[in-house]
Amino acid sequence: MDIIIRRAKLKDVSFIRSLALRSVHFGIPETRKIDVEVVRQYTRESLKELEMQLYRNDFVILVAEDTDSRKTVGYIMLDLNDVEGSTGEKQCMIHDLAVEPEYWGKFVVDRLMAEAEEVTLRGGLLYIVGEITANNRRPLIYSTRRLHYTIERHQIVKSLHDRR
């Protein structure tokens, strides 16, 4: 199996939408009392104009393709126009990343992230950041231990559902 990373094309949009919808439940924090179908509908809405994103210079979508099967197996979306709120520095924000479950553990994420880092540097940016839900332990551990990312901040939340 050989995995290549390339820029997404129009033909990849349906795959990206499908994988995003199948993966959305991983990003829901345990503290949120929301039905996964509501989140899927929100995701559907947010991906309505995905085709238009392919033509922007400040938003890059990369896909991973298994060259043996000619199957697209993952994607990463990068916002090259993000700004760090506390410092005002421009940075690349990983908007979304997903890989087909049967390709987990096959270094697809490593390849996607390596190319994302190159895209970030070519864009003149020195930081690439992402958000991982606290209960999504697998990517959190993988990104810090294997990919050498650092936890820069923590978000706190308190559910007020029981006070209604």
N, C-alpha and C positions, 0 to 999 in steps of 0.2 A: 504494500500500500504506500503510495506516494501522495502527499497532500501539497497542493499549490494554493497560494493566496493571490487573489486578483481583485480588481475593482468590480463591484457589482454592476450588472447590466440589467436592462429592462426585463430580460427573460428570467432573472433571479427574484423579481419582486414577489411573485406568488409563493415561492419557497420561503422567503424571509417572513412574509406575513404569517404563513402557516406555522413555522417554527416559533415565531414570537408568541402566537396564541397558545401553542402547546406548552410553552415554557413559562408563561406569565405567572403561574402559581408559585414559582421559586422566589419571586421578588416580593411576595406579600409578607410583610412582617407579622409575626405571631400576635402582636399587640392589636392588630387591626381586625375589627369584627365586620368583615365584608365578604360577601359571596364571591367566589372566584369568577362566576359568570358575569357579574357586574364589572369586575376588573377586565375580563376579556372584552366586553363591549367597549369599555374605555380605550383599551388597546386598539381595537378595530378602528375606532374613530381617529385615534392619533396616527394610525398608519394609512389613512385614506389617501393622502397625497404623497405617499412614499416614492412614487415615480418621479415626482418633481425634485426630491432630494438628490437624485442621481446626477442632476445637472448643476448643483451648487458647488462652488469652490471651497466653501467653509464647512461642508458636511460631507464626510466620506464614508461610504459603506464598502467594506471588504467582505468577500466570501471565501470560504475554504472549500476546495473541490478535491475529491478523491479521484486521481487521474486513472486509476485502474477501472473503477466502475462508472466514471464520468458523472458522479453524483455530487451535488452540492451538499455539504454536511455541516456548515456552520456559517456564522456571520458576526461582524462587529460593526457598530455604527459609531462614528467619531464626529463630535462637534468641535471644530477647530476655532470657534469664535467664542468660547466660554471664558468667563472672567472669574477669578478667585475673589469671592466677596470681601474677604478681610484685607487683601493686599492690593487688589486692582490689577493683578498680573493676568495677562492672557494665558490660557492653557487649553489643552485638548481634554474634553470630557468624553469618557466612554458612555455613550448614550444607552447602548444595549449590546449584549453579547449572548449568543446561544449556540450550542452545538448539539447535534443529534445524539441522543443517549447511547446509541451503539458505538459512537466514536469517542465517548468519554474515556479518558486514560490513554488515548492514542496521540497525545501531544498536539491536537488540533488547536487548543487554546494557546499553547506556546507559540505556534506559528502565526496565529492571528494577532497575538499581542506583540510579537517581534515586528511584524509589518506595521502594526498600529504605531509603534514607537518610531519607526522610520518615517512614516507619514507625518508624525508630530514634529520630528526634527526638521524634515524638509519644509514644513510650514513655518519654521522659525520659532517654534515653541519649545520651552525647556521643561514643561511639566505635562504629564498625562495622568489624569485622575479618573476615578470611578467610584460608584457607590454600590456597596454590597449589603443586603439586608443582614442584620445581626444573626438571625436564625438560619441563614443559608451558609452553614459552616464549611461545606466543601470548597466553594470558590474563595471564601475568606482565608482559609488555611493555605490553599494552593497559591493564591496571589501573594501572600506574605512570605511563605517558605520557599516556594519554587521560583516564583517570578520576581522576588525581592522588592515587592511593594511595601510601603510603610503605612500604618494607620495614622492618619493626620488629625482627625477629629472624631468625636463621638456625637451622635444626635440623641437627645433625650426626649422621651415622650411619656405622657401619662394619659391613659384612657379615662374619659369622663362618662362613659356609657352608664355606669352604675349610679351616677348622680342625677340622671334624668328623672 
